Amino acid sequence: MSETRTTIKVDIWSDIACPWCFIGKRRFEDALMRLRSSGFDHTVEVEYHSFELAPDTPVDFEGSEVDFLAKHKGMPADQVQRMLTQVTEIAESVGLHYDFDTLQHTKTLKAHELLHFAKTQGRQLAMKERLLEAYFEQGKHVGRVDELVDLAAEVGLDRGETRHALESGEFAPDVEADFAQAAAYGIQGVPFFVVNSRYGISGAQDPAVFVDVLQQAAADAVAPAAQDPSPEAATGAR
């Protein structure tokens, strides 16, 4: 390991209403812990970016998660239920406790605006964690301004400033810019990790994949080489 230290930037495109995004977050965090324990002392800077898997979803969807996915994916309800059971088991393997029976499916656009506001306050990572936890484990509604203000307050954001940010739509252009960048990169599903604007990791990969890419990115940064500005595909879809 070189004694030269560097900063590695990881940009993560993700949606709140994405079970694999929460699983991928935990696997990525596991990779960071493995690296730290092995003596990796480079700084890893993480920034989340917006992506909507189902932009046509209403704020107040009437029905269960099974109902939504059966219609959205064109699958039989029993097949959807089996799929959710499998995802729940995988989530449990990384310490998450999904509760699809109480989950309130909703449009996530305002939640993405909240994440951009939280970034300006230095609280984006905490806000992302809280939104995912609220949505998948606690059955909270993350599509309405009132509920989002409550969640923001829990991570230390000012209620009045949060409400103004959401009701004014101040951060809507930032969300749209994330959507546009995802399209430019060719991102069609999330989570999608872009490391130092060079390596792309698609899906909730095994921690070892993240470890390998971060180590390679650190080596590249310490001994720079000509780099293509578009992310190379480090892995395929999950």
N, C-alpha and C positions, 0 to 999 in steps of 0.2 A: 504494500500500500504506500503510495507516494505521500510525502509529508505536505505537499501542496494541497491546500483546501480550495474548494470551489463551491458555487451555489448552483444547484440543479433546480430548474423550474418545471413543475408538473402542472399542466392545465388539464382539468377533468371536466368533460362534458357529461352531464348527469341530469336526471329528472327526479323529482320527489316521489312521484307515483311510479317508481321503478324498483321492484324487489331486488333485482340483480345489482342495482346501483349501491344499495346499502350493503349487500354481501361483498361487492367489489371494494367498497370503502374499507371494510374490516380486513379483507385480504391484503389490501395495499398497506394498511396500518401494521399488519402482521409483518409484512416485508420490511417496513422501516425499522421495526423492533429487532428483527433478525440482523439487519445491517448494523444497527447501533451496537448490538452485542458482539459483533465480529470486528469492531474497531473502526467502522466506517464513520468518519467525522466530517463529511461534507454537509453543507446546509441544504435541506430540501424544502423549497418554497412551493406551497400548494395553493392553487386558485381554482374555484369551481365556476363552471360556465353553464349557461341555461340550454336546455333541450326539452321540448315537449313531445312525448311519445304519442299522445292523443289530443291534439289541439282543439278538436271539435267537441271535447267533453264539456257538458254543462257544469256550472259551479255547483249546482245542487242536483246531482244525479239521483234519480229515483230507482233504487234497486240495489242488489248486492254486488260484490265484486265478481261473483260467478255470472250474474246477469250481464254485467258490463263486458266481461271478457268473451262470453259466449257470442254476444252480438258483434263485438269489435273484431274478434278473430275468426268468426264464423265456425265455431266449434260447438259440439254437443256439450250440454251443461255437465254431464258426468265426466267427460274428458277434461274439462276445465277444472273440476274439483280435484281430480287426480293430479293434475299439473300443480295446483296450489298446494296440495299436500306434500308433493315432492319438494317444492321450493321452500316450504316451511321447514322441512327436515334439513335441507341444506343450510338454511339460515340458522337453525339451532346449532349446527356444527361450528359456526363462527361466533356463537354466543348471542344471537338475536332471537327474539321471541315474537314471530309474526302472528297477528290475529286477524285473519281475513274475514272472520264472521262479524267483527265490529268495524272493520275498515270503512271509511266514508270516501268513496271515490269522488273526485272533484277535478276541476280544471286547476292547473298548477301555475298559471301565468303570474298571479299576484305573489305567490310564494317565491317565484324567481326574482321578481322585483325586490322583494324583501331581502333576498340573498345579496343583491347588488348594493342595497342600502347598507346592510350589515358589513359589507366589505369596506365601505367608506369609514366605518366606525371601528375597524379592526376586529370584527366579530363574525366574519363569514363562516369560518370553520365550525365555531360553536353553534351558529344558527343552522347550518346544514345538518349537523348531527341532531339538533333538537327537532327539526322538521321531519326528518326520516323516522326518528323514534316516535314522534307524535302520530304520524300517519300509519306506520306499519304495526306498532306495538300497543298503541293506546287508543286507537279509534277516534282521534281528534280530527276536526274539519280544518283542513289547511287551505281552503279556497276562499274563505271569507275574511274581510279586513279585520273584524273584531277579534276573531280567533287568532289571526296572525299577530296582531298587536300584543295579545296576551303571551304568546310564545316568545315574541321578541323581548318582552320585558323580563322573561325568565333567564335570558342570556345577557341581561344588562343593558339592553337598548332602551332609550327614552320612549315612553308611550306616545307622547305628543308628536315627536319628530318622526316616529315610525308611521303613525297614522297619516301624517301629512305626506310622507314619501309615497305611501300606497294610494291614497285618495287622489293625489295630484298626477300620478303616473310619471313622476319625475325620472324613474329609472327604466321605463318601458323601452326607450331607445337602446339602452345597454343590453337588455334582454334580446331585442331584435338583432343587435350586432353579434351577439353570441350565436343566434340561429344562423346568421349569414356566414359566420366563420366556420361553423360546423358544415354547412353546405359546401363551402370552398374546400374544406379538407376531405369532403366525400363521406362524412360521418352519417351513417344511416341508422345506427342503434347505439344505445348507451348501456353501461358506462363506456366511455372512450377516453383513454389517457394519452396525452401528448407530452413527451419528455424532451425538454430543451428544444422544442419546435422541430425535432428531428425524428424521434421514434414514436410510433403509434401503437398502443396496446388496446385491443378491442375486447370488451367483455370482462366479466369477473374472474380473471385468471388466477391460477395458483400463485401463492406468494413468491415461489421460486422464480416465476417469470418476471415479476416486478424487481426482484433482487438482481437478476441478470441484467435487465435493461438499465437500472439505476447505476450499477457498477460500470457498465459500458459508457453511459453518459458521463460519469465522473472521469473515466479514462480519456474520453474525447475532449472534455473541457480542460484537463490538465495538459494534454498534448493535442492541441487543436489541429483538425484536418479540414479539408474542403468539405462543406456540408450542403446538402440540398435543403432548401428552406421548407419543403413539404415533408410531413411526417412519413417516415418509412414504416411499413407494416411490420411490427415486431412479432405479432402473433395474428392468428386468424380469429374469427368470431368464436365465442364460447360454444 
